[in-house]
Structures are given as C-alpha cells and as structure tokens.
Amino acid sequence: MELESIVAYLSNKTILITGATGFLGMVLVEKILRVQPDVKRLYLLVRATDAESAAYRMKNEILGKELFKVLKETWGEDFDSFISQKVVVIPGDVSFENLGVKDVIIMENMCTEIQIIVSSAANTKFDERYDISLSINTFGVLHMLSFANKCLKLEMLLHISTVRWAAASDRNPTAGDGTPAKSPMVMEERETIGDFAGAGHRILANFLRIPITGSRISITGQLIQVTVRRPPEFAENLTGKFFAPNRHLLPPNRWAIEVYCPPIDVFCTNSLLLPNRSLLPPIDDYQPSYVCGEKVGLILEDSTSINKRVKEMPRFDFEVVEKNLVNEKLNELRTQDASEDVITNTMKDLGIERAKLHGWPNTYVFTKAMGEVLLSHHSKNNLPFVIVRPPIVSSTYSEPFPGWVQGYRYDSPCTSKHLLGNWEILLTPIAYESVIAGYCKGKLTCLLLGPMTVMDMIPVDMVVNSMIAAIVVNANKSSGIIYHVGSSLRNPIKFDDIRSFVVKYFTKYPWINKDEKPVVVRKVPIFKTMATFRMYIKIRYSLPLKGLKLVNKVSGQCFQNIYVKYNQKLRLVMRMVELYRPYMLFKGIFDDTNTEELRKITREGYIEVEDFNFDPTCIDWEDYIMNTHIPGFLKHVLNK
C-alpha cells in the first residue's frame, strides 16, 4: 500500500486558527509555515478592535517571538513577503456572533475558502469573571460552530480542550437546597482499611494471579489497590481472563481494582470475594472513585464522565439560564453603582458558585466542559470535528529547536505563588515552571502536593504534531473523537523526580542573585495532605496574625494597615488552595487509547512519521528536563 503524506495534505489548504497568540496556537502557526510553505492561507483571528491593532499584535506577539527564528533564517529577506502572502490577520472575538468579524467581504471570503478550523482560543484563568469565561470558553464554542456550519468547504474542525476538566468533574452537583448531594461514591476523607498481610495477602494474590513476593495489596475506602514490583511487560498479563482494563462502567457485584504496574496505572475488574468483604459496601455501576475532590485511576478518553455529569444536572436550557443569570447580576451591580473591583470580585465568586453547583471545582474547567457539551449537542451529524485534550504543555522537545517556551506570569492562576512576609508558598504543580523558578531563586519554602503524584505533561511541539495528525487522519469524517495527548499512561514522571532533577541542576549551575552570589538550593518540605498544610498555615501564619490583631487592638490600631495587608494575603492563599484542591494531590492517569491508535495510523499510513512525532515514550525525562526544559526556561523566561 502506498503511504500518504501529511505535508502533502496541507498543500493549498486554507486554515483558520483562533488563539494564535497563545503558546499552543503560536507553535502551530510556525510548524505549518515551516513544513508546508505551499499552504494557501492562514487566517489568524486575533482579539483586537481594528485591523491595525490586529496587525500590531501579530507582529509583536507572534512573529516577533524567537520561535520564528528558524523560519526567518530560511526565508531571509523574503520573510516579510512570504508572511504577507500566506498569513491574514483578522480582528475579531469568539465571544461574539460571526466571531466578531465586522467586514462583510472578509467574512464571505472566509466562509468560501476555509477548509480547516483550529479552535484554540480560551481564557485559562481558574477564577476568571463568570461572564468573561462563559462568553469565551462556552458560548465562544457555539459561535465557532455556527461559523463552521457556514464554511462551504470545511473538512475538519479541531477543538482544543483540556484534560483538567476531565480530572476535575469530581464532585456531585448540589441538591435543591444548595447542599452537596449525597452519594456512596463520594467521601470527604479517605478511610484506609489497611494493608493485607499473611493469609489474607496470599489469598488475594493467588486469586488475582499476581506474585505473592514483591506485591502489596491494600484497601482505601472502596478502592482495592494492588501494587506489583515487576517490569512494565508484566502489565500485559493483566489483560487476560481475570482482568479487563479500561472498563469503568461495571455490572453489579463487581469490584474496582486499581493495579499499579510501573509505569502503567489501570482500573481492572473482577468478581471478587474477600475475607473481609463485609467492610466493603456493595457497588452498582461503579465509576472511578471520587475522593476529596480528586479523580483517581484511569480517566477514559471519551465523553463518559461529562455525559454522566450532564445527566445529573438540572433539566434546563443551560445557555438561556446562564446568560440571563449573568445579565441579571451585572444589571443589579450597575444599578447599585458598584465599582469595577466589586463587579469583578462578584462575578468571580459567581463563576465559582455556578461551577460547584454543577459539580466542577472552578470556573475554567466548568466553562470548558460546557463548551464540549455544546459542541457535541449542537454539531450537525455531518460536521467533521475532533477534540484534543492536552495536559500540562511544556517547552519544545525538538522543533523548531529544543527548549522554547512561552513566558509565564508568577502571579497567574497557573502558578498561584503568594507571599506571606518573606515566605513563598507554591500552591499547585499545574505549572511546574513555578517550581523551577522558586527553587533556583531560593524563595520556595514549601509545596502542597503528593511527591508520588504523576505529572502528566507533554512538550508543546508534540501536541501540535498530534493536532495536525488528527486533522489529516479524520478529515471529512464525522468522527467526534477525543484525544488525550499526554504522557501519564505510557511514560509517567512523578513530581518527586522533577524536584530531584531541578535540585540537581541548580546545585551544579546555581542561580546568581542580585548580590552576585550563588543561591544555595535545598529540598523544601512537602505537605501531602490538606490537614498538614492547614496545620502549617495555622502555626506559621494564622496564630502570629491573631497575635498581631491583638497587639493592633491594644495599641489603638497602630498596626491596622499591616494587619489588613497580611490578613488579605492569607485569605487569598486559602482561597487559591481551595481553588486548586482537585489538582494538588491528583492521583489520576489519562487513558490515551484513541491517541495511540492515531499514532499507529500515522506510523503505518504516512511517510513523515519522524517529522510529526507525538510519542511520549521517546522522552528521557531526566535528559529533557535538565538539558532542554530548564535551560530553555531560563533563557526564554527568567533571564528576560
């Protein structure tokens, strides 16, 4: 069979990309222009008020980045001419109908020319104002879908989502009175029954067909955990008669067993009779455990979880109800002549409130999840679309050169760094660049997360390669396939390993501070539970703050400003802790069956396998982090 060409497919294609000023969108633009200069046209929808502002953003926020240096070297003096022929920047906004494109002629041209749409525009702040997050992440998808249905030559709509909402749809919707709905599958605290030993261990090990020596079996809540110390090949033995990996919806009287066989986590099933079965309540239609705001085990690469959550939501027209709610709240605030700060804070609180009402922990994942719901429910049967869900996206692995990464903000919702006095607390591992920055500058004092937590991360160029492959393979097919493009299943890396690599690097190459002295790097304490973290906060900050409050009262409010300042900071820290709680101690692994099938198709059916690599198993994490990511992060972010 003659092999096809991914690059050839892109020839003479017209592509619309939203979110091109973002990390992922920017790398996609560069990749397409570099590997297929014969692409007909790239329309880049950029949020701007007019064409001049849009052109300015493209020049400075996209083409002006070092990311494009290889492309500039290739074209030399003809670079600007090449860009003018291939790229059209359009002022617009996905929050509005027709994507906010006001020029009628341009809109007509887009509808008649565009063959591929990449929808990657999003607001990623976890506690963004509800009206803003809803308009972009949820209704923006509807506006994109409406536009897609007008495109006469459309071959593929690729929507970028996130695995974070799949990991976070973990809490039950509230009951009618606003209290959390009860479910036997939700436990506020994990009750560990304990490890099996002696005869109990032998019975279970024999039944499960696992080695007695070198294995460990324990029960936590309703979850049986089996750990085996064997090479990865041993996992193949778990797929036969006694085990059925990747099955989450189980018939009655069956038990979920989490089997860890490094580096693979899978949920398996079996009709299991235990010596102490009375300790485990019966389970009907078992789903992956939801414990302390965390999803654990294997998270399926489909819409099972979101469909279940949507069915549990009250029956109403989500779009109408939420729009009316937002408008009513904004009108109420304006009637009260509220300040912009009050409006912003009120709308942020409303977003968190609505998210938790429907079973999600924060505004971002809630609105992204609802965007997927609307895409699936409103798309026509013949509309070709796929959804790509990446996890943490890190610096480039190899293209256009290793180590390029977009700058980040220390005060962003993704890093959540907060200072109390001279102490720095890192609240979440979601953006592990903040760990690197905190360690190298010697400002990090503690971490709230599990050291054995698997950090699902993937280099940005691999995500882009998977996006292009998904477009080519699924073009003109009404598939609706979901792809988890990550590493946690096939090449997992634990946070403790990342921490060790970071300490090792900065011990060898210490950061030079403002006093031109090397910073001494040390491992900081890690709090593995919310209880220990709260205790640390209470002892280290809350009690001294109460002392300051008393002194302030006795002294006649002499320390009022200092007290208010640090009290606000402490409240902010605890707010962010609650906001990121589902991710800090996350124990999930993301299934990538569909993505693996996509890899197989590209390997067997296309010639440019190496040029569009998105196989995480090729990554040597120590080499990548120490020789690619950290040097790149220092060069492109911290040193600037």
N, C-alpha and C positions, 0 to 999 in steps of 0.2 A: 504493500500500500504506500502510495506517495505521501510524504509528510507535507503538512500545510505550514504556512508561515504567519506568525503573529504580526511581524513587522509589515508584511505584505497586506494584511487586513487593514492596517491603519492608513495605508496609502490612499490619498484622495478623500479621506473622511473629514467630515465637519463635526466638531465636538464642542459641546457647551460644558464648561466647568464652573460650578459655584464654589465659593470658599477657596479661591485660588491664592488668596493672601495668607492662608493658613499653612501650617507645617506640611500636612499631607498633600494639599492641593498644589502647593508650590513645587514639591518634588515630582508630582505627576506631570505638571506642565513641562518641566525641564526634561524629564525622561522622554516624553513623546516627541518633543522638538529635536532631541539629540539622536534618538534611534530611527525616527522616521521624518526626515526633512520634507518628504513629499506629502505630508498630511495637508489637506486642503486648507483648513482654517480651524483655529481655536477661538471660540467665543469665551471670554472671561467675564463673568458677571461680578462686578465689584461694587460694594456699597459706597455710593457717592451721590452727590446732589446733581452733578452735571458731568459732561464728557471730559472737561478739563481736569476736574478733581479726580475722576477715574483714571485718566492717563497719568496723573501725578502719582497716584497710589501704585499703579503698575510699575512705573519706572523706579520708584524708591523702595517699595515693599516687596516686589517680586524680582524684577530683572536686576535690581541693584544689589541683590544678595550675592555673596561669594559662591553660592550654589551653582550659579550660571557661568563660572569661570571657564569650565571645560568647553561649553558651548561657544563662549566668546573667543576662546583660543582657536576653535575650529573654524569659525567664520571670519575672524579678524575684523578688518574694516567694513566688511559686508554684514556684520551682525545686526545693526540697526535696520538695514534694508530688509534682511531676512525676517526680522520680527514684524516689521510693518506689513509684510506680505502674508504672514501666517497668523498673526495674533490680532484680534479685535477686542478691545476692552469696552465693556458696556456698563454704564452707570445704572444701577438698579438695586433691588432689595427683595429677597424672597418673602419678606413679611407682607408684601402687597400682591394684589392680583396682577397677572401678566408679569410677575417678577419685578414689578416697579419700573419696567421699561416704558418710557413715555413716547419715544419716537416710533410712530406707526410704521414707517418704512423699514426700520431696523427690525421691528417685531415680525413683519411679514417675511423678511429675508430669513430670519432665524427659523421660523416655522416651516419654510420650504426647503431649507438647506440642512438643518441639524439632523444627524443620524445617531449620535451618541450623546447621552446626558450623564454627567457625573455630578451627583448632588452631595456635596460635602460641606455646605455652609451650615454652621451650627454655633450656638452660644454654649460654651462649655463650663460656665460658672455654676457650681453646685447650688448656690443660693442666690441666683440672679432674680431680679424682679420677675414676678409671675407673668406679667403682661408681655415683657420682652422675650423671656424664654419660650412662652407659649406661642408667640407670633412667629418665632424663627424655627424652633425645633419641632413644633407640632403642625401649626397651620401653614408654615413655610413648605412642608412636605405636600400639603394639599394644593398649594399654589403651583409647585413644581409639577405635580401630577396633572393638574389642569393644563399647564403649558405643554407637557409631554403629549397629551392627547390631541393637541393641535399640530404636532410635528408630523408632516406627511411622510417623511422617510425614516422615521425612528426605528432603529434596530436594537437599541438597548438603553435602559435607564438603570444606572448603578447608584444605589443609595448607601451612603456611609452612615452606619450607626455606631454602636459601641457595645462591648461585652459588659460594660459596667452596669447597664440596666438589667441585663440578664442575671448578673450576680447579685443585684440588689433588690429584685422584686420578691422580697423575702418575708414581709410582714403581712398579716391578714388585714383586709380593709376594716374600718371601724364599723361597729354596729350602729343602729339608728340613733342611739343616744350619744354617739361620739366616742364611746369607749371601745377599746380593741375587741374585735370579735374573737371568741374563744375557739381554739382548735386543738385537738390532741397532738397535732404535729408541730405546735409552737411551744417552746419552753423558754422562759426568761433566763434561766440558769441551766447549765449542763450538769446533770446528775450522773456522776460516774459510778456505776455499779462496781467496777473494778476489773482487774486482770484475772483471766483464768489460769489456774496452775494445777499441777498434779494430774489427777484423774480427769478433771473437767477439761483441762487443756488437751490431754491425749484423745478424749472422746471427740471433741470438736475438730482437732487437727485431722484425725482419721476420717471423720465424716466429710470434711471439706477437701480431702485429698491434698493436704499441704504437709510439708515436713514438720515433724514434732520438734526437732532440734533447729534452733535458729528462727523460730516463728513466735509471734506474740499475738494473743487474742484478748481483746477487752471489749466491754460494753459501756457505751456512753449514751445515756438516755435510751432512745430506741434504735441506736445505731451500733451494729456489731462491727468492730474494727479488727481486721486481720492484717498483720504486718509480717512479711516474709523476707528473709535476707537471702536473696538469690539473684543471679544475673537477670537482666531485663528479659532474656529469652524465656524465662520461667513463666512470664505472663501469658505466653501462647498456650500454656497448659490450662489456663483458667477459662478458656473459651469453649470447652467441650461439654460433656454431658452434665456436669454439676454446676456450670456457671453460664450466665447469659449476660455479658457486658452490654452496656449502653441501653438497657431497658429500665425505664423509670416508672412506668405505669404498671403496677404489678397486680395480679389477681389476689383475691382474699386468701388469708392464711399463709402468705409468703413473707419472707423477711428480707430486708435490705442488708447487704453485707458490703462494707467498704474494704476493698482489698488493695493494700499498697504494695506494689512490687516495683521499687525504684527502676526507671523514673516514670512509672505509669500508675495513675490512680483511676480505678474503675468502680462503678457500682455493679454488683452482681446479685443474683437471686437464687434462692433455693428453698425448698420446703424443709424447714429446719426445726427439729425438736431438741430443746436444750434441757440440761439437767435442772436449771433454774428458770425455766420458761415462764413460770408464774410471775417473775419480775418484769416481764415484757408484756405490755397490753397488746391485744390483737390489732392488726393493721389492715385497713381496707384501702385499696387503691393507693398504695404507698408512693409518695413523691420524695425526691431528695430532701433530707432533713433541713428544716429552717430553724436555726438556733441562734439566739442572741443577735438577731439582725444579720446573720450570715447564712449564705447558701453553702452547703458542703457537698463534697463528692463531685461527680461528673455532671456538668451542665450541658444539656443537649444543644446541638447545633440546629435547632429548629424553633418553631414558634409555640411549642407545647406550653412552656411556662407562661408566656404572655397571654395565650388563649385562655388558660385556666384562670389567670388573674382577671381578665376582662369579663369572663362569665360571672365572677364573684362581685363585680362592680354593680352598683345600682343600675337599673334599666332606664337610661335617659339618653338624650341626644348630647353627647359629650361636647361637640363643637358649639352648639347653641347655648347650653348651660354655662360652659366655662367662659365664653365670650361675654355673655350677659353678666356673669358674676364679676368679671374684671371691669367691665364698663360701669357697673353699679358702684363698685368700690372706688374707682377713680373719680366718678362724679361726686360721691359722698365726700371724699377728701378735698376736692376742689371747692365744694360748697362750704366746707369748713375753713377754707383759705389756708390749708396745710402747707408747710414749707416743703421744698423739694426733698430734704433729708427725711422728713416724716413720711412723705409719699413713697420714697424709695424703700425705707425700712418696713413700712406697712405692706407693700407689695411683695417684698422678700418673704416676710412672715406668711403672707397668704399662699405663696408658692409652696413653702414647706408644709403648711397646713393641708393644702389640697393633695400634695404628694402622699403624705402619711395617711390621709383619709382613704386613699385608693390602694395603699399597700406598698408604696415606694418611699425610700428614706430621704430623698432630696428632689429639688425641682428639676435639675438637669436630667437625671435618669428617668423621671416620670414623664417629662415632656418628650424625650427621645423615644421612650416606649410607646407613647400615644401616637407619635409620628409614624412608627412602624405599623401600629394598628390601623391608622387611617390609610396608609399606603396599601395595605393588604385588603382592606374592606372596600376602598373606592377605586382600586385599579380595575380596568376592564380585563376580561378574560384573555384577550389577545395582546395585552400590553406586555412586552418583554422587559422584565426587571429582575434584578438580584440585589441582595443586601449583604454588605460586607461589614463585619463587626470586628474591628481590631481592639487589642487590649492597650497596655502602655506602649506607646510608639517611641522608639529610641533613635539615636543617631544612625546615619547611613552605614551599612555594612561594607559596601564596596562601590556603589555608584551615586553620583558621578565620580566621587572619591570618598574614601573612608572617613568617618568621624564628623561629617557635617550635621549640625543640629541647630534648630531654631532657638533663638534666645527665649528665656523664661523670666517670669517675674517672681521674686521672692515672696511678694505679698499676694500672689494669685491664689485662687481657690484650689489650685492643683498642688501647691506646695504647703500652704497653710502654716507658715512659720510665724510664730508670735513671740514677742519678747516680754518677759516679766522681769523688770530690773535689768540685770546684765545676763540673764539666763535665757537660753533659747530652747524652745520645745518644738520638736518636729512631730506633727500630729498624724501624718499619713505617709505611707510609702508609695502612693499612687504616682507621684513624680519623683523618682528616685534621684534625679539630679540634685534635689534639695539636700539629700543625704550626703552626696559628694561635696556640695558647697559647704555644708555645715561641718563636715569632718575636716576638710582641707584648711578651713579658716580657724578651726579650733573653737567654734562657738556652739557646737552641739553638746547638750548636756544629757539628754535622754530621748528615748524613742518609745512610742506606743505601738507595738506590733509583735507578732509572733516570729521569732528568729527562723523557724522552720516553714514560715509562710512561703508558698511558691509565688514568685513574682512573674506573672505572665506578661512578657514583654517581647517585642519584635522590632527589628530595625525598620526604619521608615521606607527604605528602598524595597524591602521585601513585601511590605504591604502594597506599595504601588505596583510591583510586579504581579501580585495576586489580583489586583483590581483589573489590570489590563488583560490578564489571562481569563478572568471571569467574564469580561466583556466579549472577548473573541469567542470563547467556547460557547457562551449562551446567547449570542447574537441571534435575533429573530426567533427566539424561543420563549414561550410564555412559561417560564420556569418558577420564578419567585423563590429561588434557592437562597439559603442563608449560609454565609461562610464565616466561621470563626478563624481569623488569621492570627494565630498566636503560637506560643511555644510550651505552654504548661503541660500539655499531654505528652508530647514527643521529645522534648528536650528541656525539662524544667530546671529552673535555677532558684534556689532558696535565698531569701533575703540575707540570711547569715553568711552565705557565700559572697554575696555582693559586698557586704560590710567588710569581710576579710580582704577582698580584693582592693577595696578603697583604702583601708588602713595600710596594706602592703605597699600600695602605690605611693601614698603620701609620706610613708616612712622613708621610702627610697628617694622620692622627689618632693620634699616638703615645700609648702606654700610659704612665700616670703611676705611677711606682713608690712604694714606701713612704716614700721620702725626698722625695716630691712633685716628682720630676724626671722629665722625659720620657725614655723609653727610646729609644735610637738603634737603628734597625732596619737590619740588613745581611743580604745573602745569605750563607748558610753553605755551606761546601764539601759537595759531594755525592760519595759513593763509588758508582760504577756497577757494581762487581763485588765479589764476596766477597773476592777476593785483595787488592784495595786496602784494603778495610775491615779485613781481618785485619792487614795491614801497619801501618795506622794504630793499631789497638789494641795491637799489639806494641810499637811505638815509644813511643806516648803513655802506655800503662798497664803492659803486661807487663814491660818492661825496668826501669822505675822500681820496680815491685813486687818484682822479683828483687833489686834493689839494697837495698830495704827489708828483705827477708828476710835478706840477708847481714848488714846492719847489726844487725838484731834478734838474729841468732845470735852475733855478736861481742860485743854489749853485754849478753849474758846475758838475753835475752828481754824487754828493756825496752820494745820496741815490738810485743810479741806481739798485744795487742788491736787495735792499728791495722792490723797486717798481716792478721790474720784477717778483720777487717771488710772491707777493700778487696779481699782475695782472694775472699771470698764474693760481693761485688758484681760483680767481673769475671767470675766463673764464671756468675753469674746472667745477665749481659749476653750472654755467648756461648751460653748455653742458649736464651735468647729469640731470638737470631739464628737458630739452627738451627730453632727452632720456627716462625718466620715466614719462613723462607727461600723457600718457594714463592710468596710474595706480594710480596716486596720488589722483585724485578726481573721481575714478571709481564708477559708480552707477549701475553696472550690478549684476544680480543674475543668477547663473548657474542651469539650468534645470538638474534634475537627475532622469528622468523617467526610463531610462534603468537601472540605478543603483538600484533604488527602486524595480524594477522587479527582479533584481538579488538577492536582499535581500529577497524578497518574496519566490523565488525559493529555496534559501538555508534554509529558515525557515521551509518551508513545505516539502522539499525533502531530507534534510540531517540531520544527528544526532548531529553534532558538532557545533550547532549554536553559542553557547557562546564562543567557542574556536576560532571562526572566525568572530567575531563581527565587523561590519563596519557601524553601525547605528549611525549617529551623534546626533540623538535626545536623546541619553542616556547621553550626555555630559552636566554636570553642569559647565558652563564656568567659573564662579567665583571660584568654588572649584578647577577645573582643573588648571587654571592659577595661583592661589595663593598657592595651596598646592602641585601641581605636576610640572607644567612647570617652574615657576620662581625658585623654589629650585633646580630643575634638571639643569636648565641653569646655575645657579651659581656654582653648584657642578662640572658639567662636562665641562664647558666652561670658565666662568670668573675666577674662583678660580685657574684655571690651567694656 
